[in-house]
Amino acid sequence: MLKKTDTPMLDLKVVGTRPVRPDGVPKVTGQARYGADYALPGMLWGKILRSPHAHALIRSIDTSAALALPGVKAVMVGSDMPEQPFNYIGPDRVQVNYWHMTRNVMAREKALFDGHPVAAVAATTAAIADQALKLIKVDYEVLPHVINVDDAMKEDAPLLFDNMTTRGVSPAPTKPSNVSRRTEFKAGDIDAGFAMADEVVEMSFTTEPVHQGYIETHGTLARYGADGQCELWSSSQGHFMVRAYTAKLLNMNISDLLVHPAEIGGGFGGKTVVYVEPVAALLSEKTGLPVKVVMTREEVFRATGPTSGSSMTVKMGVTKDGKIVAADGIFKLQAGAFPGSPVMNAAMCAFSVYEIENARAVGYDVVSNRPKAVAYRAPGSPIAAFAVESVVDELARRIGMDPLAMRLKNAVKTGSPTIWGPKHGYDGFIETIEALMAHPAYKIPLGKNQGRGVASGFWFNGGGESAVTVHVSEDGSVAIASGSMDVGGSRASMALMAAETLGVPYESVRSTVSDTASIGYTHVTGGSRVTFATGMAVVQACEKIVDDMRARAAMIWDVPLEAVTWQDGAAHLTDAALGDKAPLSLKDIAAKRAVTGGPIVAEVALNAGGQAPGFSTQFCDVEVDPETGAVKILRYVAAQDVGRAIHPSYVEGQIQGGVVQGIGWALNETYVYNDKGQLENTGFLDYRVPVASDLPMIEALIVEVPNPNHPFGVKGAGEVNIVPVMAAVANALRGATGVRQHALPMSPPVVLAALDAHADEAVGA
Amino acid sequence: MAKQHVTTTINGEAVEFLCETRQSLLDVLRDELDMTGTKEGCGTGDCGACSVTLDGDLVCSCLVLGVEAEGKSIQTIEGMAQGDQLHPLQRKFLEHAALQCGICTPGVLVAAQALLVRNPDPTEEEVRYWLAGNLCRCTGYNKIIEAVLDAAREMRGA
């Protein structure tokens, strides 16, 4: 149920404050329990054997020697899980194919990437399990492999699936290829648009896949009983997702699987799928004992995540006075070993901050021999934005316009067209540009080898299914439970919204996350949806409590319900003719719980619509060392419209964290595959995420243009902050060096080579 | 192979344990002593999530063998608060919202405490370089740095 709130509450007492989070003390004292922190008596250790080959037929697997090792209790291979039908199901943007998913959890006919699971063992100690893996004999026939997207699209490329033909092409092709799908969005007349342009810029770009880089590896503990009931303790972005996927892959009744939400040590989209849960559950079923599986960091890099790498070409045209009149983009995204890159998002988001009458975006979803791509913070949008925002920067340079002014002139607002059909329904973008224009640092003069870059970004944000329960105890304290995994402060946001709605202090509200048997289905914590959708459920449940409290007060006073209002956490009798009664607080009424109707509980389960998108505009200043090519971020300012910041500190944290992930994507992070298709940088030493000494303070500017569909105006905060970053850094580098970078990461050797080439050109000229 | 008997001190308490010679101190803490506050992020000494002090030295417990704890004094996150009194660093981390997922937090706190023992008045740059061995993927480090500087200020009585 969606309740329209045309005027979001403004007189807020609790929302917008910065209290300590409910799960804070356990997390600073080491008491919080994450996926790997659970253990049970008699527990076995599960370990997974992985393919050393990028692409190979699996002729046979001999597990007899491993099974014979003392301490080994079970071995499994892919075909121990039931076969799944080959169907793409679910909405286009997030299709699932269980035939692929079961093979991603464990290979069957073929190993499709270095690190692909091929077997697993359960043993009494981790050391014995490791030893057993070495005793499993896999007979591989190594096949030619392909890593990069442009190579995978070539006519003679090795095929991952002999029968895969490209979807979305008419007539359907008969020849198989690695292109899983073509997608196209189009508005207006592109040729006519480019004919109006005074300047046209067309450039090609590549980006590398990057890993979500959560510090907690994947871990789970499973206990499968002889009665077919299974419990899982799992760290994920959605325990209902874990339940649904694991039950499907093991052919269980969904309700026979109970998933406990462990604390999650980072996800960023990467923990919206299952890897180890079906393996642990099946090994537990086979042995009748609890089984724990925890990935090593090497396993995480070889076989989980990342987001897609890409190859893109973007062409845009602008008039002399700065109006963008046409845009055309081709976005080829690596899906990894199975179809399902975020290419549709990339195509939809690409031009979504600009009002362009004539635009087209074409996307290709391409498989190759690397781990299957998984969601990563606004999946797809940052990739496209690197190309589009780089081109927009060049357009601004061509016509001599300030890049913020250029964006302001073309900014979308309510009523602007999109290339996928419906018009933009919400404002907020213009306000992010204006926030930077008004920022004093934007005018700070730059020195030698320094440059300033601007970029913007769009993300849909999400709504969807959430469930919440609110209980009021007999002392008036409040417990709220939701089905949303808390990845970074959502328990605090829920408690704030509950306290505000009930009119009670934040400290009297305890906020928790419940297991899959104790709360209604709740979609994953992703898409920046939780504060919006689960928050809406919290508010509606608290409104039910308020109605209940009024009814109980009316009963106590023996007056009609209409004569009772709820204000500042207490029932008030408003009709003086009915008597003069002292207000009854939540505590007063709760003390009379039993005699006024029994337990005070409200449950709300909803499918929230009305989410409003997120916009961000950012600028950064960089300095390039001409000797080494190293890029130093001097200053970073990021403005983001979040609708309403419920707990501003955690909103700032989202913005700062997203920007820094983007800086890693821009400058450092990349996968290094050798000529055999094996990953060579499987640790944090060589896959270098940003560290504290790389960075300045990131200034987060919270812009609040309320979403009319949420009681407090929430839009979402988690994702759009990463969208502009790579282009902002590249544009700053262009300013600092005069050289346009077309490929990520812009690491020192790459930048140095570009500087040298530029110098040679200058000498040659 | 027979397990080794180790006598050590953890957070001021005398502790004895049995471990295999190949087991890291991190594995001993987590799997043998049920002290899961110390986290594993990489197992190769790159992320700092398993930071503890060994006779006052900041180490990655994944790079120390359990048997090396013999006769030493180990400090872990579980020993940072005194009863129900949080250490100023812990309190400032909460006040500044210096954690999101919290998986790196125990290691960061242990490392930050080791810094403030050596240098009660660090600059922002000194904090950034000291904590460069502690990866955080959530926060962009902003609020961590602010919390450490604020805790240092409070502890100095400034």
HADDOCK unambig.tbl for C-alpha pairs under 7 A between the chains (distance, minus, plus):
assign (segid A and resid 20 and name CA) (segid B and resid 94 and name CA) 5.71 0.50 0.50
assign (segid A and resid 20 and name CA) (segid B and resid 95 and name CA) 5.96 0.50 0.50
assign (segid A and resid 24 and name CA) (segid B and resid 94 and name CA) 6.18 0.50 0.50
assign (segid A and resid 27 and name CA) (segid B and resid 102 and name CA) 5.68 0.50 0.50
assign (segid A and resid 28 and name CA) (segid B and resid 90 and name CA) 5.71 0.50 0.50
assign (segid A and resid 28 and name CA) (segid B and resid 105 and name CA) 6.34 0.50 0.50
assign (segid A and resid 28 and name CA) (segid B and resid 106 and name CA) 6.18 0.50 0.50
assign (segid A and resid 29 and name CA) (segid B and resid 77 and name CA) 6.03 0.50 0.50
assign (segid A and resid 29 and name CA) (segid B and resid 78 and name CA) 5.83 0.50 0.50
assign (segid A and resid 30 and name CA) (segid B and resid 37 and name CA) 3.71 0.50 0.50
assign (segid A and resid 30 and name CA) (segid B and resid 38 and name CA) 6.84 0.50 0.50
assign (segid A and resid 30 and name CA) (segid B and resid 77 and name CA) 5.93 0.50 0.50
assign (segid A and resid 30 and name CA) (segid B and resid 78 and name CA) 5.90 0.50 0.50
assign (segid A and resid 30 and name CA) (segid B and resid 106 and name CA) 6.09 0.50 0.50
assign (segid A and resid 31 and name CA) (segid B and resid 37 and name CA) 5.93 0.50 0.50
assign (segid A and resid 37 and name CA) (segid B and resid 36 and name CA) 5.83 0.50 0.50
assign (segid A and resid 213 and name CA) (segid B and resid 137 and name CA) 6.63 0.50 0.50
assign (segid A and resid 214 and name CA) (segid B and resid 137 and name CA) 6.11 0.50 0.50
assign (segid A and resid 215 and name CA) (segid B and resid 41 and name CA) 5.12 0.50 0.50
assign (segid A and resid 215 and name CA) (segid B and resid 103 and name CA) 6.78 0.50 0.50
assign (segid A and resid 215 and name CA) (segid B and resid 104 and name CA) 6.97 0.50 0.50
assign (segid A and resid 215 and name CA) (segid B and resid 137 and name CA) 6.82 0.50 0.50
assign (segid A and resid 216 and name CA) (segid B and resid 41 and name CA) 5.44 0.50 0.50
assign (segid A and resid 216 and name CA) (segid B and resid 103 and name CA) 6.50 0.50 0.50
assign (segid A and resid 217 and name CA) (segid B and resid 41 and name CA) 6.49 0.50 0.50
assign (segid A and resid 264 and name CA) (segid B and resid 101 and name CA) 6.32 0.50 0.50
assign (segid A and resid 265 and name CA) (segid B and resid 101 and name CA) 5.10 0.50 0.50
assign (segid A and resid 265 and name CA) (segid B and resid 102 and name CA) 6.45 0.50 0.50
assign (segid A and resid 265 and name CA) (segid B and resid 103 and name CA) 4.86 0.50 0.50
assign (segid A and resid 266 and name CA) (segid B and resid 101 and name CA) 5.54 0.50 0.50
assign (segid A and resid 266 and name CA) (segid B and resid 138 and name CA) 6.99 0.50 0.50
assign (segid A and resid 296 and name CA) (segid B and resid 42 and name CA) 6.68 0.50 0.50
assign (segid A and resid 297 and name CA) (segid B and resid 41 and name CA) 6.85 0.50 0.50
assign (segid A and resid 297 and name CA) (segid B and resid 42 and name CA) 4.90 0.50 0.50
assign (segid A and resid 487 and name CA) (segid B and resid 100 and name CA) 6.69 0.50 0.50
assign (segid A and resid 487 and name CA) (segid B and resid 101 and name CA) 5.36 0.50 0.50
assign (segid A and resid 488 and name CA) (segid B and resid 100 and name CA) 3.99 0.50 0.50
assign (segid A and resid 488 and name CA) (segid B and resid 101 and name CA) 5.09 0.50 0.50
assign (segid A and resid 489 and name CA) (segid B and resid 100 and name CA) 6.29 0.50 0.50
assign (segid A and resid 649 and name CA) (segid B and resid 97 and name CA) 6.18 0.50 0.50
assign (segid A and resid 650 and name CA) (segid B and resid 97 and name CA) 6.67 0.50 0.50
assign (segid A and resid 653 and name CA) (segid B and resid 139 and name CA) 5.42 0.50 0.50
assign (segid A and resid 654 and name CA) (segid B and resid 139 and name CA) 6.92 0.50 0.50
assign (segid A and resid 656 and name CA) (segid B and resid 139 and name CA) 6.10 0.50 0.50
assign (segid A and resid 656 and name CA) (segid B and resid 140 and name CA) 5.27 0.50 0.50
assign (segid A and resid 657 and name CA) (segid B and resid 137 and name CA) 6.95 0.50 0.50
assign (segid A and resid 657 and name CA) (segid B and resid 138 and name CA) 5.02 0.50 0.50
assign (segid A and resid 657 and name CA) (segid B and resid 139 and name CA) 4.30 0.50 0.50
assign (segid A and resid 657 and name CA) (segid B and resid 140 and name CA) 4.22 0.50 0.50
assign (segid A and resid 660 and name CA) (segid B and resid 140 and name CA) 5.14 0.50 0.50
assign (segid A and resid 684 and name CA) (segid B and resid 46 and name CA) 5.77 0.50 0.50
assign (segid A and resid 684 and name CA) (segid B and resid 47 and name CA) 6.94 0.50 0.50
assign (segid A and resid 685 and name CA) (segid B and resid 46 and name CA) 5.82 0.50 0.50
assign (segid A and resid 691 and name CA) (segid B and resid 132 and name CA) 5.22 0.50 0.50
assign (segid A and resid 691 and name CA) (segid B and resid 135 and name CA) 6.08 0.50 0.50
assign (segid A and resid 692 and name CA) (segid B and resid 128 and name CA) 4.89 0.50 0.50
assign (segid A and resid 692 and name CA) (segid B and resid 129 and name CA) 6.77 0.50 0.50
assign (segid A and resid 692 and name CA) (segid B and resid 131 and name CA) 6.37 0.50 0.50
assign (segid A and resid 692 and name CA) (segid B and resid 132 and name CA) 5.07 0.50 0.50
assign (segid A and resid 692 and name CA) (segid B and resid 141 and name CA) 5.91 0.50 0.50
assign (segid A and resid 693 and name CA) (segid B and resid 128 and name CA) 4.65 0.50 0.50
assign (segid A and resid 693 and name CA) (segid B and resid 129 and name CA) 5.03 0.50 0.50
assign (segid A and resid 693 and name CA) (segid B and resid 132 and name CA) 5.63 0.50 0.50
assign (segid A and resid 697 and name CA) (segid B and resid 142 and name CA) 5.63 0.50 0.50
assign (segid A and resid 698 and name CA) (segid B and resid 142 and name CA) 6.73 0.50 0.50
